[in-house]
Amino acid sequence: EVVRAVYRGMQDLRGAIRSAAGSRAVPVLGITGTGGSGKSSLTDELVRRIRLDYQDKLRVAVIAVDPTRRRGGGALLGDRIRMNSLEGDRVFFRSLATRGNHELPTGLTDIIDIAKAAGYDLVIIETPGIGQGDAAIVPHADISMYVMTPDFGAASQLEKIDMLDYADVVAINKFERRGAQDALRDVARQLVRNRGAFGTPPEQMPVFGTSAATFNDDGVTAIYQFVKGLLVDKGLPTGDSVLPHVEVRHSGTVRQVVPPERVRYLSEITDTIRGFHRGTT
């Protein structure tokens, strides 16, 4: 009888939370992508721009999901390492493990409802690296973002990425790498094919080049302003924007200590010296 009473109490609580969550229009931004693509860093930069743009008038909940290792059973909840915009009481951050599920933990819908009922104005869900196959975040998010890098291989590999069929916006992160411009073009063309938008120029596809590791990157600002417009349509307050509008579609002010064409310059030096020694001994 006690167990039944507890169960009924939990069901009543869940119903109350869902009712409170449904009474407010709170958009959910889902961020997913390949492992090592810089999702956490990009999420941090987006949160930083939200706080700046809205002058800290919004409350943002960030739920970061990391995979549970099948063999060891543990999960390295390391997304917080990349987060630098969490100070103060305007941003709530929580790490979750998948706990045996492939991509998302059981109960994620309830977690999102709790964040909405708690009064947050925006919920951001960051999922683990999923590679080519899954798009599990789509049913949970109002707006979905797919993050990848220029190093996806041949253009034919894009045919295998399921999220390119569903993503509302695509970020080519680490845009400072060699071949980034070609990757931006190839992904934009793939989106044209996936969406059957053959009358639309690839340059107008929602694909942006970003460098989240670069401070105040204009490519990140561009994708933030695009995503903000989508979120406003889903219920995010418009607010008095203070960020100047940018007209670019990719990072344009990336400055590297070592240019892309000289990334291997130390290896080239050692190869030259070793070749010299081989020829003189």
Stockholm file with secondary structure:
# STOCKHOLM 1.0

chainA/1-281         EVVRAVYRGMQDLRGAIRSAAGSRAVPVLGITGTGGSGKSSLTDELVRRIRLDYQDKLRVAVIAVDPTRRRGGGALLGDRIRMNSLEGDRVFFRSLATRGNHELPTGLTDIIDIAKAAGYDLVIIETPGIGQGDAAIVPHADISMYVMTPDFGAASQLEKIDMLDYADVVAINKFERRGAQDALRDVARQLVRNRGAFGTPPEQMPVFGTSAATFNDDGVTAIYQFVKGLLVDKGLPTGDSVLPHVEVRHSGTVRQVVPPERVRYLSEITDTIRGFHRGTT
#=GR chainA/1-281 SS CHHHHHHHHHHHHHHHHHHHHHTSCCCEEEEEECTTSCHHHHHHHHHHHHHHHTTTCSCEEEEEEECCCTTTCCCCCCGGGGCCCCCSSSEEEEEEECTTSSSSCTTHHHHHHHHHHTTCSEEEEEEEECTTTCCTTGGGCSEEEEEECSCCCSGGGGGGCGGGGTCSEEEECCTTSTTHHHHHHHHHHHHHHHHTCTTSCGGGSSEEECCTTSTTCHHHHHHHHHHHHHHHHTTCCCCCCCSCCCCCSBCCCCCCSSCGGGTTHHHHHHHHHHHHHHHHC
#=GC SS_cons         CHHHHHHHHHHHHHHHHHHHHHTSCCCEEEEEECTTSCHHHHHHHHHHHHHHHTTTCSCEEEEEEECCCTTTCCCCCCGGGGCCCCCSSSEEEEEEECTTSSSSCTTHHHHHHHHHHTTCSEEEEEEEECTTTCCTTGGGCSEEEEEECSCCCSGGGGGGCGGGGTCSEEEECCTTSTTHHHHHHHHHHHHHHHHTCTTSCGGGSSEEECCTTSTTCHHHHHHHHHHHHHHHHTTCCCCCCCSCCCCCSBCCCCCCSSCGGGTTHHHHHHHHHHHHHHHHC
//
